[in-house]
């Protein structure tokens, strides 16, 4: 059956590169939401702990419960319910969220510093703080999200300037025992000096990818995930004029070995555009090509191998799909077996 391997060596290498940008590994919060970006939360979380990470960020309470024994700090970005734990921290994404929580719950307040997606408006900050006090909630964190840290623009510095000003307002309101965080993966590497006074949230960089304008000179990271397919069939005695798959867009021609592998869009391996298949632009790490359209449960490739590495770096595939690496890896089904190598 198809399976995924997770490289411990590459994961630790990426965390080491991130560690060089902060004063202490204690500042690093690994983002494990959406099944650790498709890498498998139950696999990545123990590896992060082994490296020395003590902070994690997830999407839901359900994800938090799966890793609650591993980390003393777990930030839940989009909580659908509340289960009170000392190590669970619930995000306030808008003013109305404050009314959801009961006295004593750990919360973190997100402010909209320019992303204009989620977060309390800076104009609502004092109202939010007073409401938090009146509800008896435990404000433990204050954070924001950078809009374009991977682009060569001044927006990042404008957002950080506003965020730092708002942090002072928080302290002046007598919330002086909180942690703050503003930098995502690109933001960490965008920093011109070692970050000393904040937590950093690292998601995609820990998994081996970080995009940015060339002038930013981000470090070369190592992809952690590789996808393998198992041969489940062979096109035997197929003539040169045989066409493969739906629409028959690929002729077999002189290819002698066309095998069917058990991975398809039902498993999260996205449909590749016809022109990419016809031109042979998608190739496996061993140089084999895709023949015919991706089916729900299978693909055809000109290889006779019993097990075939489909990819170990999704950067090129993401470009061919006109998307980002995040979407390619996070789409991989949780049904696919994952193992650490």
C-alpha positions in Angstrom: 0.0 0.0 0.0 1.0 3.6 -0.5 2.9 5.1 2.5 4.7 8.2 3.6 8.1 8.5 5.3 9.1 11.3 7.7 12.8 12.1 7.9 13.8 12.7 11.5 17.2 14.0 10.3 15.7 16.6 8.0 13.1 17.7 10.6 15.8 18.2 13.2 18.0 20.0 10.7 15.2 22.5 10.0 14.6 23.1 13.7 18.3 23.7 14.1 18.2 26.4 11.5 15.2 28.0 13.2 17.0 27.7 16.6 19.8 29.9 15.3 17.4 32.8 14.9 16.2 32.8 18.6 17.9 33.1 21.9 16.5 29.9 23.3 14.7 26.8 21.9 12.1 27.6 24.6 10.8 30.4 22.3 9.9 28.0 19.4 6.3 27.0 19.0 5.8 24.3 16.3 2.6 24.6 14.3 0.9 21.1 14.2 -2.5 22.1 12.9 -4.2 20.2 10.2 -2.4 16.9 11.0 0.9 18.7 11.1 0.5 20.1 7.6 -0.2 16.5 6.4 2.9 15.1 8.0 1.0 13.4 10.8 0.5 15.1 14.2 1.1 11.8 16.1 4.5 11.4 14.5 5.7 15.0 14.4 4.7 16.0 18.0 6.9 13.4 19.7 9.8 14.4 17.4 9.4 18.0 18.3 9.4 17.1 22.0 12.5 15.0 21.5 14.2 18.0 20.0 13.4 20.0 23.0 10.3 21.9 21.9 7.9 22.7 24.7 5.3 24.8 22.7 2.8 23.7 20.1 0.1 25.4 18.0 -3.0 23.5 16.8 -6.3 24.3 15.1 -8.8 22.5 17.4 -9.4 21.1 20.8 -9.4 17.6 19.3 -5.9 18.2 18.0 -4.8 19.6 21.4 -6.1 16.5 23.2 -4.0 14.2 21.0 -0.8 16.0 22.2 -1.7 17.3 25.6 0.8 15.1 27.5 3.7 16.2 25.4 3.7 20.0 25.7 3.1 22.4 28.7 1.8 25.0 26.3 -0.7 24.4 23.5 -2.3 27.3 21.6 -5.6 26.5 20.0 -6.2 28.8 17.0 -9.9 28.0 16.2 -11.4 26.4 19.2 -14.8 24.8 18.6 -15.4 24.1 22.3 -13.7 24.6 25.6 -12.1 21.9 27.7 -10.3 23.5 30.6 -6.7 22.4 30.9 -3.7 24.2 32.4 -1.8 23.8 29.2 -4.6 24.8 26.8 -4.7 28.4 25.6 -7.7 29.6 23.6 -7.5 32.2 20.9 -9.7 35.3 21.0 -10.2 36.0 17.2 -12.9 38.7 17.6 -14.7 40.5 20.4 -17.6 38.1 20.5 -15.3 35.2 21.3 -14.7 36.7 24.8 -18.3 36.0 25.8 -17.8 32.3 25.1 -15.4 31.6 27.9 -15.9 31.1 31.6 -13.9 32.6 34.4 -10.3 31.2 34.8 -9.9 30.0 31.2 -6.5 30.6 29.6 -6.8 32.9 26.6 -4.6 34.6 24.1 -5.8 37.8 22.3 -5.1 38.1 18.6 -4.9 41.6 17.1 -5.3 42.5 13.5 -2.2 44.5 12.7 -2.7 44.5 9.0 -3.6 40.9 7.8 -7.3 41.9 7.9 -8.5 38.4 8.3 -9.0 37.6 12.0 -8.0 39.5 15.1 -9.4 42.3 17.3 -9.1 45.7 15.7 -6.5 48.0 17.5 -9.4 50.4 18.0 -11.2 47.7 20.0 -8.2 46.8 22.2 -9.1 48.7 25.4 -12.7 47.5 25.2 -11.5 43.9 24.7 -9.1 44.2 27.7 -11.8 45.6 30.0 -14.2 42.9 28.9 -11.5 40.2 29.6 -11.0 41.7 33.1 -14.7 41.8 33.9 -15.2 38.1 32.7 -12.3 37.0 34.9 -10.4 35.4 32.0 -6.7 34.7 32.3 -5.0 36.6 29.5 -1.7 34.8 28.9 -0.8 35.8 25.4 -1.0 38.5 22.8 -0.2 37.9 19.1 -0.7 38.9 15.5 0.0 37.4 12.1 2.3 38.9 9.4 0.7 39.4 6.0 3.7 39.3 3.6 6.9 38.5 5.5 8.0 36.5 2.5 7.9 39.5 0.2 10.3 42.4 -0.1 8.1 45.1 1.2 7.8 47.4 4.2 4.5 46.0 5.3 6.2 43.6 7.8 7.9 46.4 9.6 4.8 48.5 9.6 2.9 45.6 11.3 5.6 44.9 13.8 5.8 48.6 14.7 2.1 48.7 15.4 2.2 45.4 17.3 5.1 46.6 19.5 3.1 49.8 20.3 0.0 47.7 21.2 2.2 45.5 23.5 3.0 48.5 25.6 -0.7 49.3 25.8 -1.3 45.8 27.1 1.3 46.2 29.9 -0.1 49.6 30.8 -3.4 47.9 31.3 -1.8 45.8 34.0 -1.4 42.6 31.9 2.3 42.3 32.4 2.8 38.6 32.7 2.0 37.6 29.2 4.0 36.2 26.3 3.8 37.7 22.8 4.4 36.4 19.3 4.2 37.9 15.8 6.6 36.1 13.6 5.7 33.1 11.4 8.1 31.0 9.4 9.1 33.7 6.9 9.1 36.3 9.7 11.7 34.3 11.7 14.1 34.4 8.8 13.2 37.9 7.9 14.5 39.1 11.3 17.9 40.9 11.0 19.0 39.8 14.5 18.4 37.1 17.0 14.9 37.2 18.4 15.1 37.5 22.2 11.8 38.7 23.5 9.1 36.7 21.7 7.8 33.3 20.9 8.1 32.4 17.2 5.5 30.2 15.5 7.0 28.0 12.9 5.0 25.8 10.6 6.0 25.3 7.0 9.7 26.0 7.7 9.9 23.2 10.1 8.7 20.8 7.4 11.4 22.0 4.9 9.9 24.9 2.9 10.1 28.6 3.1 9.3 30.8 0.2 10.6 34.4 -0.2 11.9 36.9 -2.6 15.5 36.0 -3.7 16.8 39.3 -2.1 15.7 38.0 1.3 18.2 35.1 1.1 16.3 32.6 3.2 18.2 29.5 4.2 17.9 26.2 2.2 15.8 23.8 4.2 15.2 20.1 3.8 11.8 18.6 3.0 10.7 16.1 5.6 8.0 14.1 3.8 8.3 11.6 1.0 5.4 9.8 -0.7 5.6 6.3 -2.0 3.2 4.2 -4.1 3.0 0.5 -4.5 2.5 -1.2 -7.9 -0.9 -2.8 -8.2 -1.0 -3.5 -11.9 0.9 -3.5 -15.2 -0.1 -2.7 -18.7 0.8 -6.0 -20.3 1.1 -6.4 -24.1 0.1 -2.8 -24.7 0.5 -1.5 -28.2 2.2 1.8 -29.1 -1.1 3.4 -29.9 -2.7 2.5 -26.6 -3.9 5.6 -24.7 -3.8 5.6 -20.9 -6.5 6.7 -18.5 -9.5 9.1 -18.7 -9.6 11.1 -21.9 -6.7 9.1 -23.4 -4.3 12.1 -23.3 -1.1 9.9 -23.2 0.0 7.4 -25.8 2.3 4.6 -24.5 4.5 4.9 -27.6 7.8 3.1 -27.1 7.5 2.7 -23.3 7.8 -0.9 -22.3 7.0 -0.6 -18.6 3.8 1.2 -17.6 2.7 0.3 -14.0 -0.3 1.4 -12.0 0.4 2.6 -8.5 -2.1 2.9 -5.6 -2.2 6.6 -5.0 -4.7 9.1 -6.5 -6.6 12.2 -5.8 -8.8 10.3 -3.3 -5.6 10.1 -1.2 -4.8 13.8 -1.7 -2.4 13.5 -4.7 -4.0 16.2 -6.7 -4.9 16.1 -10.4 -2.1 17.4 -12.5 -3.0 19.6 -15.5 -3.2 17.8 -18.9 -0.5 19.9 -20.4 1.9 19.0 -17.6 1.3 15.3 -18.3 1.6 15.6 -22.0 4.9 17.6 -21.8 6.4 15.2 -19.1 7.1 18.1 -16.7 6.2 16.1 -13.6 8.9 13.5 -12.8 9.5 11.3 -9.8 12.9 11.7 -8.0 14.1 8.8 -10.1 13.1 10.4 -13.4 9.9 8.5 -14.1 6.9 10.2 -15.8 3.2 10.3 -15.2 1.1 8.8 -18.0 -2.6 9.7 -18.2 -4.7 11.7 -15.8 -4.6 11.1 -12.1 -7.5 8.8 -11.1 -9.2 8.7 -7.7 -7.2 5.7 -6.5 -4.4 5.3 -8.9 -1.8 6.7 -11.3 0.2 5.3 -14.2 3.9 5.8 -14.4 6.6 4.4 -16.7 8.3 2.3 -14.1 8.4 -1.4 -13.2 9.4 -0.8 -9.6 7.3 -2.6 -6.9 7.6 0.5 -4.7 8.1 3.9 -6.2 9.0 7.2 -4.6 6.4 9.6 -6.0 8.0 12.8 -4.5 10.4 13.9 -1.8 10.2 17.6 -2.4 6.9 19.2 -3.5 8.3 22.5 -4.6 8.2 21.8 -8.3 4.9 20.0 -8.1 3.4 23.0 -6.3 4.6 25.2 -9.2 3.1 22.9 -11.8 -0.2 23.0 -9.9 0.0 26.8 -9.5 -0.3 26.6 -5.8 2.0 26.5 -2.7 3.7 23.7 -0.9 1.3 23.9 2.0 -1.6 22.8 -0.1 0.1 19.8 -1.6 1.3 18.3 1.7 -1.7 19.2 3.8 -4.0 17.5 1.3 -2.5 14.1 1.8 -5.0 11.8 3.4 -4.6 10.8 7.1 -5.4 7.2 5.9 -2.0 6.9 4.3 0.5 5.1 6.7 3.3 7.3 7.9 6.6 6.1 9.4 9.7 7.8 10.7 13.0 7.0 9.1 
